[in-house]
């Protein structure tokens, strides 16, 4: 394929500073590779005169391989890599100037956390307040901003001052032990170049061109590193898209790409607007949404691939309805000869995956969580389930060991080992050993008090378990154990995601329907959770549907995309709606999600959704309303569903789909037989009044889900429910 005019212009531009605003699917990697090949072939530059920076090792390998194919020679010695990889290469070459020993070691994030955990213990600090990961996040954040401990102001409050002190001691310990963490790689490289003018001049003479991909994702120290290294001698080519800047929570600074034209003037700006991925309909929708953001560098994506199908919009009654709809559409596509791997489900929050996973499992659809874990495999969910397991059975040693000090309660490894030894000697469970040691001697002081507190906590939950519904027990467990506060204290999106997942566990408990009336409900739920967790993900090479967050989807593309949960407070996320900057980033996230679709995009939203343990009656996301109505058609299912579909609020064209898959039985409306359907209000002798939300199955085993006003949602066998229609 030949380069288009703007790509050609970027490749053959004079040796000066360039800003290439590269829209989604516009071939930016090819432009970068061809630019380097052009400089080597047509300008006679040595590959050693070029430095190229990418954001992942995979992208760096791909760039090097494509460049080698283009120029027909090996380029292993060429400086192509990530910021961290290139900084590491620099420090290995100049360890003495950098104040390091020759054999310095790299400290990964797990090693960093363990090291900080020891320091926190040595200072006898409360590790529930000064969590090792939170302290590591503080230190890494400071390094990303180019700040050493002596740059930080103290005297504000005790907590901040303690973090600064830990940072200083950690820095000193790393220096003594000859260790360098990821943040240090960049900061130490910057400081070494800044403080050694001869070394800086050497590299400015050596490298004629510096080419940087994904420039919108650079942070403060990376931008400072580029400015320092380039000086006024090196030509810089910055390639990026401010409309795809979605990582502010990781430290990315969108203002860097906005400042480039001023800081590196004079700059030639080139826009790559021809898209080779998506249809015209999808691109027009993306353009319309992102145009509502101000302070953009500006571009308008277009394609010659044709108009394509309209965007499908489905208004689900609730999240279960939404998940079943998506599963059904995927089945329809594969039954018609499509591939599972051609289809992806994108969502704003990890917590949304649980209901989707359940629907896919029920439909027998293979799937993989891209860049993440299945719901019941997530750390915070495992911790909560382990508490529930110990409430169910004190003989569960695995659960006991996992949670005895989570959240931290002052029970160290020495105490746990004493309990293990007692259990081995007595031939008992760890629980029984801990009770024995606290009542008959063997533990003393703080350890004894902490273990007694843990025992009392589990006993208290067990006493409540008999009187509480499963969902209420889960809520009590998450709250009184401190898990919600513990996981919620993690910085940024990760902490909020863990809180959302814990709240979603409560929703899962509320929606759980036991199969055996005799067996304990908690035991049945734990068994089902274990089975779901045991369902291994599809092999990476197998044909499987891809599930992922919108953040994980950046850089990927799929023929068919389902963008689910398009409701206010979910997308845009409630945490981002109070600030203009947060809302603008959410809109960029919508832009990224829309442009992942190549042939067809389906957007879904739920009229009611159980979110964070509470029922929400969602409003359609403003991002969907920003899409021109002529690009959208509303999906209406072919059945006699009695609930009123919401009329298109902004002119979307409704469309009936004639094909109904047999797996889609949940939408069949039995109103002719029972006198009510989905959306009807009914009364139950025990649970009171509620709204019918779904039916499942056929014949005598048909089930109905009712969301009761006081009791929440429940699944009932229709033949025995004795529901009375109201009105």
Phi and psi in degrees as a GROMACS rama.xvg file:
@    title "Ramachandran Plot"
@    xaxis  label "Phi"
@    yaxis  label "Psi"
@TYPE xy
-76.0224  155.792  UNK-2
-70.2304  142.105  UNK-3
-78.5009  169.738  UNK-4
-55.8166  -41.4448  UNK-5
-73.3205  -36.4921  UNK-6
-62.2539  -44.2921  UNK-7
-60.6625  -39.906  UNK-8
-63.5534  -40.5095  UNK-9
-68.3423  -37.9232  UNK-10
-68.9189  -40.2287  UNK-11
-102.6  10.5462  UNK-12
-59.8843  152.741  UNK-13
-57.7078  163.275  UNK-14
-75.0092  79.7118  UNK-15
-145.718  178.424  UNK-16
-69.833  132.961  UNK-17
-127.288  138.461  UNK-18
-116.33  114.341  UNK-19
-106.934  109.027  UNK-20
-88.1582  104.24  UNK-21
-107.565  108.951  UNK-22
-67.2851  167.176  UNK-23
-57.3316  133.046  UNK-24
67.6418  23.8843  UNK-25
-98.3463  5.38271  UNK-26
81.9103  36.5948  UNK-27
-68.3141  -36.4103  UNK-28
-62.2483  -41.2607  UNK-29
-62.6447  -39.6792  UNK-30
-63.8302  -43.2575  UNK-31
-61.2678  -46.4388  UNK-32
-63.6229  -46.3741  UNK-33
-66.7395  -31.6927  UNK-34
-63.2103  -46.3755  UNK-35
-65.5967  -42.4037  UNK-36
-61.9861  -40.4938  UNK-37
-61.6331  -43.8785  UNK-38
-64.4949  -34.7691  UNK-39
-76.9006  -45.6236  UNK-40
-75.1159  -49.6558  UNK-41
-95.1389  -20.8672  UNK-42
-108.273  -2.73601  UNK-43
70.9146  19.5299  UNK-44
-78.1005  144.018  UNK-45
-73.4237  146.778  UNK-46
-59.6396  -21.7737  UNK-47
-77.3512  -4.74097  UNK-48
-94.4273  2.26211  UNK-49
-118.796  140.326  UNK-50
-127.502  128.646  UNK-51
-122.561  134.251  UNK-52
-118.555  128.555  UNK-53
-122.033  -178.906  UNK-54
-108.842  -7.20537  UNK-55
-137.215  152.269  UNK-56
-63.9373  -35.5957  UNK-57
-61.2255  -44.7157  UNK-58
-64.7116  -36.6732  UNK-59
-65.1399  -42.9264  UNK-60
-63.1368  -43.2045  UNK-61
-62.4677  -42.0177  UNK-62
-64.0773  -43.2296  UNK-63
-64.3749  -43.905  UNK-64
-62.6415  -43.7532  UNK-65
-67.5129  -34.9268  UNK-66
-69.219  -40.1648  UNK-67
-62.0552  -40.3311  UNK-68
-63.9041  -37.1987  UNK-69
-70.7477  -39.5214  UNK-70
-99.7703  -9.43918  UNK-71
70.5605  36.0224  UNK-72
-154.858  160.5  UNK-73
-75.578  137.77  UNK-74
-129.255  36.3709  UNK-75
-61.5424  -31.5689  UNK-76
-83.7576  -6.04547  UNK-77
-69.2229  146.137  UNK-78
-83.5269  84.2278  UNK-79
-126.063  122.924  UNK-80
176.527  -172.437  UNK-81
-79.6796  167.405  UNK-82
-55.001  -46.3037  UNK-83
-66.8998  -41.0086  UNK-84
-63.9769  -42.2213  UNK-85
-70.2552  -37.2397  UNK-86
-64.0019  -41.1063  UNK-87
-61.1878  -42.1847  UNK-88
-61.9088  -40.587  UNK-89
-64.3283  -46.197  UNK-90
-68.0932  -32.6933  UNK-91
-63.9005  -35.4006  UNK-92
-78.4515  -28.6122  UNK-93
-128.718  42.5702  UNK-94
-60.1499  -35.8023  UNK-95
-68.2908  -44.4289  UNK-96
-63.5251  -29.8373  UNK-97
-83.3248  -1.91396  UNK-98
76.2695  28.2892  UNK-99
-115.583  164.971  UNK-100
-89.1459  160.65  UNK-101
-62.9392  -32.2783  UNK-102
-100.756  36.8795  UNK-103
-62.0967  148.85  UNK-104
-112.16  150.795  UNK-105
-92.2543  131.023  UNK-106
-94.8389  114.566  UNK-107
-79.8165  176.089  UNK-108
-64.6514  -36.2065  UNK-109
-67.495  -42.8511  UNK-110
-64.3802  -38.5263  UNK-111
-61.0975  -43.7806  UNK-112
-64.1143  -42.6  UNK-113
-64.0569  -39.7155  UNK-114
-63.7178  -43.4731  UNK-115
-68.0232  -34.6602  UNK-116
-60.262  -42.2974  UNK-117
-64.0573  -41.4245  UNK-118
-64.1742  -41.5212  UNK-119
-62.8506  -40.6154  UNK-120
-67.0622  -40.2769  UNK-121
-61.9774  -33.3295  UNK-122
-86.2203  -0.29213  UNK-123
54.8378  40.646  UNK-124
-86.499  154.524  UNK-125
-71.137  108.515  UNK-126
-76.9308  -1.63379  UNK-127
-81.3135  -30.2402  UNK-128
-88.2539  -43.402  UNK-129
-105.504  74.9795  UNK-130
-71.232  134.907  UNK-131
-52.76  -42.3744  UNK-132
-67.375  -36.0708  UNK-133
-68.0525  -39.848  UNK-134
-65.6107  -41.8112  UNK-135
-60.7893  -40.8866  UNK-136
-62.8154  -40.2392  UNK-137
-61.8952  -47.5391  UNK-138
-64.0033  -46.1272  UNK-139
-63.3593  -38.0988  UNK-140
-63.1654  -40.9253  UNK-141
-62.217  -43.1762  UNK-142
-66.7236  -36.7536  UNK-143
-62.662  -28.1239  UNK-144
-91.2607  2.20711  UNK-145
77.3712  25.1827  UNK-146
-108.477  125.248  UNK-147
-89.9104  166.385  UNK-148
-53.8956  -37.8503  UNK-149
-72.3038  -11.7824  UNK-150
-82.3629  -15.748  UNK-151
-89.9534  134.32  UNK-152
-76.2677  135.678  UNK-153
-116.418  174.055  UNK-154
95.1819  -1.07961  UNK-155
-75.0986  -53.7097  UNK-156
-158.542  163.054  UNK-157
-63.6838  -40.8089  UNK-158
-61.4924  -49.3209  UNK-159
-64.1492  -42.0876  UNK-160
-63.075  -36.4095  UNK-161
-67.3011  -39.8335  UNK-162
-60.522  -42.8006  UNK-163
-63.2897  -41.6585  UNK-164
-64.1287  -42.4311  UNK-165
-62.9393  -38.821  UNK-166
-60.3934  -46.0584  UNK-167
-62.9767  -43.8339  UNK-168
-69.3522  -37.2411  UNK-169
-63.5203  -44.4109  UNK-170
-58.3877  -45.8121  UNK-171
-64.7997  -40.3389  UNK-172
-65.236  -40.0985  UNK-173
-63.0911  -41.4301  UNK-174
-64.117  -43.0527  UNK-175
-65.2051  -40.2085  UNK-176
-90.2715  3.29947  UNK-177
64.8019  44.1598  UNK-178
-117.007  145.155  UNK-179
-133.697  120.998  UNK-180
-87.777  178.275  UNK-181
-63.3391  -42.6517  UNK-182
-64.2865  -34.7766  UNK-183
-66.5323  -32.5719  UNK-184
-53.9884  -48.3013  UNK-185
-73.2642  -46.3188  UNK-186
-65.0114  -42.8116  UNK-187
-66.6732  -37.2275  UNK-188
-63.455  -45.5666  UNK-189
-59.7035  -47.6916  UNK-190
-64.7803  -37.2167  UNK-191
-66.5114  -44.3996  UNK-192
-65.2999  -40.0536  UNK-193
-64.2592  -37.8612  UNK-194
-94.0712  -3.83324  UNK-195
-128.115  89.3988  UNK-196
-61.9497  -35.0944  UNK-197
-67.0486  -38.8189  UNK-198
-66.8976  -41.8884  UNK-199
-61.8593  -44.6884  UNK-200
-62.4473  -36.5599  UNK-201
-59.8731  -46.5341  UNK-202
-73.539  -31.0938  UNK-203
-69.819  -29.1127  UNK-204
-76.3602  -37.3029  UNK-205
-70.2408  -48.9019  UNK-206
-94.1727  123.759  UNK-207
-91.4425  -27.9533  UNK-208
-135.214  137.536  UNK-209
-122.334  117.714  UNK-210
-115.266  128.143  UNK-211
-127.673  124.172  UNK-212
-91.9701  159.759  UNK-213
49.4251  48.5955  UNK-214
-63.054  -25.7025  UNK-215
-68.0024  -12.9311  UNK-216
-99.2029  6.10105  UNK-217
-70.984  147.804  UNK-218
-102.371  -171.722  UNK-219
-63.3208  -48.648  UNK-220
-70.2555  -33.8642  UNK-221
-65.9418  -41.699  UNK-222
-65.5164  -42.1832  UNK-223
-63.1742  -39.0758  UNK-224
-60.7932  -44.6855  UNK-225
-64.4847  -46.3761  UNK-226
-61.5416  -43.0097  UNK-227
-66.4454  -48.4698  UNK-228
-64.8014  -41.4375  UNK-229
-70.3536  -41.3817  UNK-230
53.1483  -137.217  UNK-231
-114.451  17.6747  UNK-232
-107.993  -25.7296  UNK-233
-104.033  138.791  UNK-234
-83.9386  128.067  UNK-235
-110.737  130.459  UNK-236
-113.262  108.899  UNK-237
-101.105  122.453  UNK-238
-116.857  125.671  UNK-239
-174.861  -176.619  UNK-240
-144.272  108.49  UNK-241
-63.5825  -22.8619  UNK-242
-73.6172  -9.47668  UNK-243
-113.978  23.7645  UNK-244
-84.0514  102.989  UNK-245
-129.321  17.3722  UNK-246
-120.65  37.0816  UNK-247
-59.1066  -34.5336  UNK-248
-67.5555  -14.9913  UNK-249
-95.9575  -0.0490378  UNK-250
104.616  -2.77866  UNK-251
-63.8298  142.246  UNK-252
-118.689  106.099  UNK-253
-62.2261  -26.51  UNK-254
-64.2565  -19.4862  UNK-255
-61.1924  -45.5863  UNK-256
-71.2638  -28.4831  UNK-257
-72.5404  -30.4641  UNK-258
-83.8163  -14.4664  UNK-259
-55.9346  -44.0478  UNK-260
-61.7687  -34.0206  UNK-261
-80.4851  -44.21  UNK-262
-73.883  -23.7294  UNK-263
-116.656  20.1684  UNK-264
-57.3113  145.567  UNK-265
-78.9447  143.507  UNK-266
-127.497  132.64  UNK-267
-92.1816  127.67  UNK-268
-106.134  129.307  UNK-269
-126.877  134.134  UNK-270
-108.925  124.87  UNK-271
-98.122  104.488  UNK-272
-113.926  -12.8379  UNK-273
-78.6104  122.327  UNK-274
-98.4529  135.531  UNK-275
-107.932  10.6029  UNK-276
-107.996  -49.8172  UNK-277
-112.373  166.967  UNK-278
-78.6528  166.924  UNK-279
-62.7769  -37.9581  UNK-280
-60.3035  -46.2731  UNK-281
-65.0872  -42.8727  UNK-282
-67.24  -39.2053  UNK-283
-63.7753  -36.3233  UNK-284
-65.1123  -45.716  UNK-285
-62.8288  -43.2119  UNK-286
-60.7853  -41.53  UNK-287
-65.5331  -40.6809  UNK-288
-66.7661  -51.4697  UNK-289
-70.5446  -20.3506  UNK-290
-64.9241  -15.4761  UNK-291
-80.2851  -6.07875  UNK-292
-87.4215  138.265  UNK-293
-93.4665  174.275  UNK-294
57.5434  40.799  UNK-295
-96.1713  153.703  UNK-296
-71.9017  -26.2463  UNK-297
89.7064  129.16  UNK-298
-169.897  166.268  UNK-299
-138.858  107.421  UNK-300
-68.756  143.153  UNK-301
-147.52  166.252  UNK-302
-149.502  160.978  UNK-303
-110.414  20.6485  UNK-304
-86.9742  0.551046  UNK-305
97.7738  167.753  UNK-306
-65.3222  -44.3362  UNK-307
77.1662  -177.885  UNK-308
-73.8145  151.508  UNK-309
-67.8283  157.142  UNK-310
-74.7646  129.706  UNK-311
-86.2279  136.369  UNK-312
-123.759  122.25  UNK-313
-119.018  125.097  UNK-314
-94.4665  103.945  UNK-315
-83.3015  153.18  UNK-316
-72.6931  -39.9817  UNK-317
-153.088  -176.178  UNK-318
-68.1569  -29.812  UNK-319
-68.0838  -41.7785  UNK-320
-60.3259  -43.4286  UNK-321
-60.0402  -46.5556  UNK-322
-65.8635  -41.0827  UNK-323
-66.2127  -37.9849  UNK-324
-60.0786  -46.7371  UNK-325
-62.5943  -45.5182  UNK-326
-60.2894  -40.5599  UNK-327
-64.3134  -44.2562  UNK-328
-63.8251  -37.4371  UNK-329
-64.1683  -43.3702  UNK-330
-61.3003  -41.979  UNK-331
-59.0469  -43.3989  UNK-332
-65.54  -42.7979  UNK-333
-72.3468  -34.5414  UNK-334
-63.697  -27.6347  UNK-335
-87.6233  6.04224  UNK-336
106.586  1.60753  UNK-337
-78.4463  172.138  UNK-338
-105.015  143.092  UNK-339
-59.5093  -40.5995  UNK-340
-66.7261  -14.5841  UNK-341
-80.0278  -2.25042  UNK-342
-122.01  137.297  UNK-343
-132.709  145.398  UNK-344
-113.582  121.286  UNK-345
-111.083  138.362  UNK-346
-141.941  158.326  UNK-347
-77.3114  -38.116  UNK-348
-121.883  139.227  UNK-349
-56.296  -31.1331  UNK-350
-62.1279  -23.1495  UNK-351
-68.6609  -18.1458  UNK-352
-69.4187  -24.9687  UNK-353
-58.7685  -51.233  UNK-354
-66.08  -37.5677  UNK-355
-65.9379  -44.3864  UNK-356
-58.7437  -43.1684  UNK-357
-61.0058  -44.1404  UNK-358
-65.8658  -39.4113  UNK-359
-68.2629  -40.2272  UNK-360
-61.8451  -43.8565  UNK-361
-63.3773  -34.6759  UNK-362
-85.835  -2.98019  UNK-363
70.2298  30.1365  UNK-364
-97.2184  120.765  UNK-365
-68.3257  141.08  UNK-366
-149.293  161.748  UNK-367
-134.326  142.486  UNK-368
-87.5244  114.461  UNK-369
-80.0416  123.536  UNK-370
66.2895  24.132  UNK-371
-161.242  -172.15  UNK-372
-114.774  156.768  UNK-373
-63.2492  158.928  UNK-374
-55.1734  -50.959  UNK-375
-77.9548  0.178177  UNK-376
-99.9414  -3.53085  UNK-377
-75.1035  145.356  UNK-378
-50.1536  -52.9843  UNK-379
-66.8708  -33.651  UNK-380
-70.1579  -42.3699  UNK-381
-59.2057  -42.9314  UNK-382
-60.8376  -45.9316  UNK-383
-64.3164  -42.1624  UNK-384
-64.8725  -33.7876  UNK-385
-65.9931  -36.5145  UNK-386
-62.2528  -45.9628  UNK-387
-64.7248  -35.2806  UNK-388
-64.7479  -39.971  UNK-389
-71.2818  -33.263  UNK-390
-62.6187  -40.9283  UNK-391
-69.1545  -40.0949  UNK-392
-148.428  119.677  UNK-393
-73.5336  -8.49661  UNK-394
-83.8776  -1.90204  UNK-395
-81.2237  88.4476  UNK-396
-65.6537  -33.1526  UNK-397
-61.8922  -45.9745  UNK-398
-64.4646  -43.7363  UNK-399
-56.5292  -50.069  UNK-400
-65.3491  -34.605  UNK-401
-69.4532  -38.5907  UNK-402
-110.831  -1.05275  UNK-403
-59.1754  -27.4564  UNK-404
-127.392  30.4696  UNK-405
-128.698  114.57  UNK-406
-62.977  161.868  UNK-407
-56.0915  131.713  UNK-408
-134.115  20.6646  UNK-409
84.3074  21.2394  UNK-410
-105.516  103.292  UNK-411
-85.1732  177.393  UNK-412
-63.8566  -33.6739  UNK-413
-62.5661  -42.2276  UNK-414
-65.2419  -43.1481  UNK-415
-61.8024  -39.4152  UNK-416
-65.6188  -36.1163  UNK-417
-61.279  -41.604  UNK-418
-65.4778  -40.8421  UNK-419
-60.9143  -45.8226  UNK-420
-63.0114  -41.6434  UNK-421
-62.9492  -41.9618  UNK-422
-63.5127  -41.2466  UNK-423
-64.6111  -45.1605  UNK-424
-65.2677  -37.7435  UNK-425
-92.476  -10.7997  UNK-426
66.6103  38.2758  UNK-427
-121.966  177.32  UNK-428
-75.6319  163.267  UNK-429
-61.7659  -35.9003  UNK-430
-62.1297  -48.913  UNK-431
-63.393  -37.3365  UNK-432
-64.9354  -40.3564  UNK-433
-65.6603  -39.1827  UNK-434
-63.9357  -43.5545  UNK-435
-61.2887  -45.508  UNK-436
-66.3315  -31.3454  UNK-437
-84.29  -21.0036  UNK-438
-101.862  -30.029  UNK-439
-112.073  7.26936  UNK-440
97.6217  159.439  UNK-441
126.917  -28.4827  UNK-442
-120.303  148.336  UNK-443
-144.703  165.781  UNK-444
62.3048  -139.296  UNK-445
-63.0381  -36.983  UNK-446
-62.699  -44.4384  UNK-447
-62.7681  -45.2801  UNK-448
-60.5745  -41.9411  UNK-449
-67.0714  -41.7901  UNK-450
-66.5641  -40.7543  UNK-451
-60.124  -41.4919  UNK-452
-60.2308  -40.2439  UNK-453
-65.7336  -44.3539  UNK-454
-60.7896  -45.1607  UNK-455
-63.0637  -36.4214  UNK-456
-62.2577  -48.3914  UNK-457
-66.5964  -41.4376  UNK-458
-62.1404  -40.484  UNK-459
-63.3498  -41.052  UNK-460
-65.6513  -38.618  UNK-461
-62.9578  -40.5969  UNK-462
-64.2522  -36.4129  UNK-463
-75.7236  -26.1863  UNK-464
-58.7085  -32.9085  UNK-465
-73.1474  -24.1197  UNK-466
-102.244  -10.8109  UNK-467
-104.579  148.284  UNK-468
-66.0462  158.162  UNK-469
-55.011  -45.6445  UNK-470
-64.6236  -38.5337  UNK-471
-68.4998  -35.7295  UNK-472
-64.8734  -41.9629  UNK-473
-62.2955  -42.9034  UNK-474
-62.4862  -45.7787  UNK-475
-59.7264  -43.8453  UNK-476
-61.4373  -47.8861  UNK-477
-62.4618  -38.0172  UNK-478
-77.0753  -53.8754  UNK-479
-73.1759  -24.9095  UNK-480
-76.2854  -16.2678  UNK-481
86.2519  7.08144  UNK-482
-62.1703  -39.8169  UNK-483
-62.8363  -46.54  UNK-484
-68.6202  -38.4327  UNK-485
-63.6354  -52.4051  UNK-486
-74.5678  -29.9222  UNK-487
-70.7403  -15.8015  UNK-488
-80.479  -7.72522  UNK-489
-64.0278  145.061  UNK-490
-71.4755  140.419  UNK-491
70.885  -148.167  UNK-492
-62.944  -32.1596  UNK-493
-63.5126  -45.1246  UNK-494
-62.6825  -42.9807  UNK-495
-65.4632  -37.8568  UNK-496
-63.6726  -39.0418  UNK-497
-67.3222  -40.1545  UNK-498
-62.6474  -45.2975  UNK-499
-59.5925  -40.3523  UNK-500
-65.491  -41.4307  UNK-501
-64.1252  -40.1581  UNK-502
-66.0279  -34.751  UNK-503
-67.7727  -30.3778  UNK-504
-62.1414  -38.776  UNK-505
-62.034  -42.776  UNK-506
-62.5747  -38.6004  UNK-507
-63.2567  -39.797  UNK-508
-65.5538  -39.3085  UNK-509
-67.5971  -33.4745  UNK-510
-87.1255  -8.68573  UNK-511
-69.3718  133.948  UNK-512
-116.133  111.456  UNK-513
-66.1832  145.785  UNK-514
-93.3305  -25.5121  UNK-515
-113.912  116.535  UNK-516
-69.603  -18.6773  UNK-517
-89.2533  -35.5638  UNK-518
-76.7603  148.616  UNK-519
-57.2922  135.495  UNK-520
-63.0161  -40.9449  UNK-521
-60.319  -43.6228  UNK-522
-62.4421  -41.307  UNK-523
-65.0799  -40.7873  UNK-524
-65.3514  -44.827  UNK-525
-62.4984  -38.2483  UNK-526
-64.4061  -44.0233  UNK-527
-65.5466  -39.2104  UNK-528
-62.3263  -40.0806  UNK-529
-66.0689  -40.0037  UNK-530
-64.1795  -43.0115  UNK-531
-63.6662  -41.0325  UNK-532
-67.3535  -31.1805  UNK-533
-75.3519  -14.9076  UNK-534
-69.6739  99.1015  UNK-535
-64.0781  148.668  UNK-536
-68.0301  156.197  UNK-537
-59.1515  147.304  UNK-538
-56.5587  141.372  UNK-539
-52.8551  -29.1494  UNK-540
-94.6158  -2.48727  UNK-541
-80.2622  160.944  UNK-542
-76.6599  108.472  UNK-543
-149.264  147.943  UNK-544
-68.2479  141.995  UNK-545
-100.158  127.593  UNK-546
-112.156  136.565  UNK-547
-165.188  160.058  UNK-548
-74.618  161.29  UNK-549
-62.1394  -34.9983  UNK-550
-63.6445  -38.4841  UNK-551
-72.2319  -20.2798  UNK-552
-78.5156  -14.1878  UNK-553
-58.4731  131.922  UNK-554
90.8007  -6.06666  UNK-555
-106.3  167.189  UNK-556
-150.517  148.833  UNK-557
-145.818  142.78  UNK-558
-57.0767  -40.9069  UNK-559
-129.39  129.437  UNK-560
-126.281  135.85  UNK-561
-108.989  116.945  UNK-562
-103.959  106.092  UNK-563
-103.78  157.752  UNK-564
74.5129  38.9209  UNK-565
-83.3749  71.1667  UNK-566
-129.358  149.665  UNK-567
-57.5661  142.548  UNK-568
80.3429  -17.8691  UNK-569
-104.94  -45.1341  UNK-570
-153.087  96.7874  UNK-571
-67.1925  145.288  UNK-572
-69.313  143.779  UNK-573
-59.0466  -28.882  UNK-574
-73.2181  -12.9873  UNK-575
-111.893  0.880346  UNK-576
-85.8549  -11.5699  UNK-577
-90.0013  -6.95061  UNK-578
-128.983  147.352  UNK-579
-63.6987  -40.0235  UNK-580
-65.0896  -40.9417  UNK-581
-65.897  -41.4495  UNK-582
-67.7421  -37.5167  UNK-583
-64.1107  -38.5602  UNK-584
-68.518  -37.7109  UNK-585
-61.6991  -38.4956  UNK-586
-67.4395  -37.0037  UNK-587
-64.0389  -34.3193  UNK-588
-65.3611  -38.7225  UNK-589
-63.805  -40.7387  UNK-590
-60.1345  -44.5959  UNK-591
-61.4013  -45.6213  UNK-592
-61.4949  -45.7225  UNK-593
-62.3192  -42.594  UNK-594
-79.7635  3.31097  UNK-595
-76.9683  -21.9425  UNK-596
-81.5193  133.728  UNK-597
-96.3181  -46.8037  UNK-598
-114.586  -39.3647  UNK-599
-147.614  140.541  UNK-600
-124.005  130.424  UNK-601
-116.953  128.04  UNK-602
-112.46  134.028  UNK-603
-126.386  151.422  UNK-604
-146.319  158.453  UNK-605
-112.917  134.988  UNK-606
-69.4396  -27.985  UNK-607
-139.859  142.619  UNK-608
-147.231  135.67  UNK-609
-83.8007  112.456  UNK-610
-130.22  125.892  UNK-611
55.2142  37.474  UNK-612
80.4152  2.83386  UNK-613
-130.668  152.657  UNK-614
-79.3211  130.898  UNK-615
-120.497  138.744  UNK-616
-104.585  98.3136  UNK-617
-77.0242  143.731  UNK-618
-94.7164  143.059  UNK-619
-55.7959  135.87  UNK-620
-57.3195  140.173  UNK-621
-59.4452  -27.8977  UNK-622
-66.6948  -34.9554  UNK-623
-70.2294  -39.6793  UNK-624
-64.9121  -21.8326  UNK-625
-80.4906  -8.58306  UNK-626
-82.6674  130.474  UNK-627
-54.7324  137.035  UNK-628
-61.1453  -29.8291  UNK-629
-70.633  -10.3578  UNK-630
-92.7131  -5.2844  UNK-631
-121.35  141.437  UNK-632
-127.849  135.503  UNK-633
-83.9702  132.751  UNK-634
-84.0539  127.847  UNK-635
-123.314  130.753  UNK-636
-79.582  144.49  UNK-637
-79.4989  97.6694  UNK-638
-168.904  -178.189  UNK-639
-107.36  45.0893  UNK-640
-60.7009  131.475  UNK-641
-89.4287  -15.2645  UNK-642
-68.7116  141.485  UNK-643
-75.3925  120.458  UNK-644
-68.9672  138.663  UNK-645
-65.0336  135.852  UNK-646
-66.657  142  UNK-647
-54.2175  118.348  UNK-648
-74.7135  -15.0684  UNK-649
-136.224  26.0385  UNK-650
93.8348  11.4874  UNK-651
-63.2834  144.377  UNK-652
-85.358  120.561  UNK-653
-71.6714  148.819  UNK-654
-142.594  137.546  UNK-655
-93.7689  136.748  UNK-656
-101.417  118.921  UNK-657
-73.2827  -24.7494  UNK-658
-90.1991  130.131  UNK-659
-124.331  122.08  UNK-660
-79.2552  144.645  UNK-661
-60.355  -23.8653  UNK-662
-71.9373  -7.39088  UNK-663
-92.3528  27.5459  UNK-664
-63.8936  -21.1693  UNK-665
-61.1367  -19.8883  UNK-666
-91.8794  -7.47969  UNK-667
-59.8492  136.917  UNK-668
-103.455  115.176  UNK-669
-90.5501  20.8326  UNK-670
-59.1975  -30.9047  UNK-671
-66.2328  -29.208  UNK-672
-89.2744  -37.0208  UNK-673
-111.784  -9.66055  UNK-674
89.6445  5.04226  UNK-675
-154.737  163.721  UNK-676
-140.293  -168.785  UNK-677
-60.5408  130.671  UNK-678
97.728  -11.8435  UNK-679
-75.668  148.138  UNK-680
-91.8177  136.736  UNK-681
-136.379  165.002  UNK-682
-122.216  138.43  UNK-683
-119.79  140.644  UNK-684
-60.1474  -29.9975  UNK-685
-103.322  -42.1199  UNK-686
-93.9277  -9.79523  UNK-687
87.5107  -153.762  UNK-688
-87.0095  153.289  UNK-689
-168.269  -176.011  UNK-690
-117.517  133.3  UNK-691
-71.6016  126.048  UNK-692
-112.311  -21.1028  UNK-693
-167.765  156.482  UNK-694
-121.909  152.764  UNK-695
-147.225  137.266  UNK-696
86.1633  -177.713  UNK-697
-140.562  166.114  UNK-698
67.2766  -152.581  UNK-699
-61.8897  -23.6963  UNK-700
-93.453  8.76262  UNK-701
-58.0342  135.977  UNK-702
-115.421  152.898  UNK-703
-127.694  137.184  UNK-704
-102.134  129.227  UNK-705
-124.057  130.326  UNK-706
-94.2481  99.3672  UNK-707
-77.0361  145.286  UNK-708
-59.1784  -38.9996  UNK-709
-105.022  -25.0907  UNK-710
-106.402  -5.48129  UNK-711
79.2934  -169.57  UNK-712
-76.9298  141.075  UNK-713
-144.362  141.991  UNK-714
-94.0071  132.541  UNK-715
-131.09  145.926  UNK-716
-74.328  120.26  UNK-717
-59.2953  -35.9018  UNK-718
-65.7629  -24.7237  UNK-719
-111.766  -3.712  UNK-720
-72.554  -29.0623  UNK-721
53.9031  49.6097  UNK-722
-81.4818  138.921  UNK-723
-113.843  119.698  UNK-724
-61.2172  144.906  UNK-725
-111.273  127.181  UNK-726
